[in-house]
């Protein structure tokens, strides 16, 4: 029978406790040895069932399944000293992804491009990115390594499945995490390869205008600009009995407001709240609210442009700039000019 040798000093125990507390009870073999354990002691802990080997040279110091945080630590420790969580996994840790988002997805980790891909074959459920922009991680001792938020945002924008998804990541960083758009632009300039460079420059300008969400951008681009409608004041602050809130799109000269509902289906209580907000807008700003959903704006922007143009004309808009976006566009029936090329 094997017993744990009597070699663990009080200093070793304190050192181990500090590491394990910070790393959700996960440790690398190198860290264990640096804390004072021998190879024989580590093997004994695994053989006795006190520890489990999650990846080669990476151990969970408990039995049973790993928590999400423990898995993140195990992956980044296995991937090596210059590895860092990235993409959706970095967004999860940095608070960019929102509560619970990303936890069911594969774990993403970025390593320098010089790293040998053969090293990561045992990383099941992990996406390894080899990146020429990444030189290694610099952080406080025992912090969970993540790519910096500005690099994380660019990685997510560049790899997003759709442009709406890309804009969602971008707007989250600027509006929720207070990341200055100038930092994103500066980091973009340093990247040699970035497929959506022109798109991102335009998107940053829209975010600077106060267009915070993908549906708001579709309204500004596909309804307003495409048809020559006046530009709204975005995120206009309004005060009333229900407190302070922001209006998505406020056309103050014409006392009209457009609110955009991103959810395809809304609960009855949400609909009630929307009606109350619309009523408060009418009271506080003397403005009527028109409300549009994703399907209407994304799939039928010309129909919404024609309807909203009629509302604007009724409120005194001269309609001179109105233009159909293509042959057959319904705004032509309102006297819009020639189709714009």
Residue, then its C-alpha position, 0 to 999 in steps of 0.5 A: x500500500x502506498x502512503x503520501x510521504x511525510x514531506x508536505x511542509x506547512x509552507x507547501x500547504x499554504x502555497x497549494x491552498x493559495x493556488x487552488x483557491x484562485x484556480x477553482x481547485x485546478x493545478x498544473x504539474x509544474x505549479x504543484x512541483x513549484x509549490x513543493x510537491x514531488x512527482x511521486x506525491x502527485x502520482x499518489x494523489x491521482x492514484x488514491x483518487x484524491x486528484x484526477x488528471x483532466x489533461x496531461x499534466x493538469x489536475x483537478x484536486x477533487x473527484x466528480x465533474x468539473x465546474x465551468x470555471x474549473x474546466x476553463x482553468x484546466x484548458x488554459x493550463x494545459x494549453x501552455x504558459x502563453x495561452x489565453x482564453x479568447x473569443x466567446x470564452x474570453x467574452x464569458x469571463x470578461x462579462x461581455x457575453x452576458x449572464x450564462x451566455x457561452x457556457x454551453x459552447x466549446x472553450x476557445x483558447x488562443x496561442x501564438x502562431x508559432x505553437x505546435x498544433x500537435x500539442x493540443x490534440x487531447x483538448x476535447x471540446x476546445x477550439x485552439x486559435x493560432x494567432x500571429x497577433x498574440x505574443x503571450x499573456x501578461x497578467x497578475x499572478x493567478x488571474x485566469x488568462x484571457x485575451x484583452x477585451x479589445x482583442x476579444x471584440x475584434x476576434x468575435x467580430x471577425x469570426x461572427x456567423x452574421x453581420x448582425x452577430x458581429x454588430x451585437x458583439x461590438x455594441x456590447x463592448x462599447x455600450x455595456x463594457x464602456x470600451x472606447x471605440x477609439x481603442x477598437x479602431x487603434x487595435x484594428x489598424x495594427x491588424x494586418x488581416x481582418x476580413x471585415x475592416x471596411x464594415x467595422x469602420x462603418x459600424x463604429x461610426x454608427x455606434x458613435x451616433x448612438x445606434x446600439x443594437x443590430x435592429x437599430x442599425x437595420x432601421x437606420x441603414x435600410x429604412x432611413x438612409x435607403x429611402x431619404x428619410x430624416x435622421x433621428x436623434x438616437x437614444x434621446x433621453x426623456x423624463x416623465x413620471x416613470x423616470x428617465x429612459x431613452x427613446x430608440x429614434x426620436x424625430x423631434x421636429x415631427x413629434x414622432x418616435x420609433x421604437x424597435x422590438x427585437x424579440x419575435x414574440x413578446x410576453x403579455x406583460x412586455x406588451x403592457x409595458x410597451x403600451x405604458x411607455x408609449x403613453x408616457x412618451x406621448x405625455x412627456x414629449x408630446x410625441x406619438x410612437x410607432x413600433x416595429x419588430x425584427x421581421x418587419x424591418x429586416x424583411x420588409x424595410x421598404x414597406x416600413x419606410x413607406x408607412x413611416x414616410x406617410x406619418x412624417x408627411x402628416x406631421x409636416x415633413x416636406x418629403x423632398x428627399x424621399x426616394x425609392x431604393x429600387x424599382x417597385x419600392x412603395x415609397x414611389x407612390x408618395x412622390x419619391x424621386x428617381x431610384x438611387x443607384 
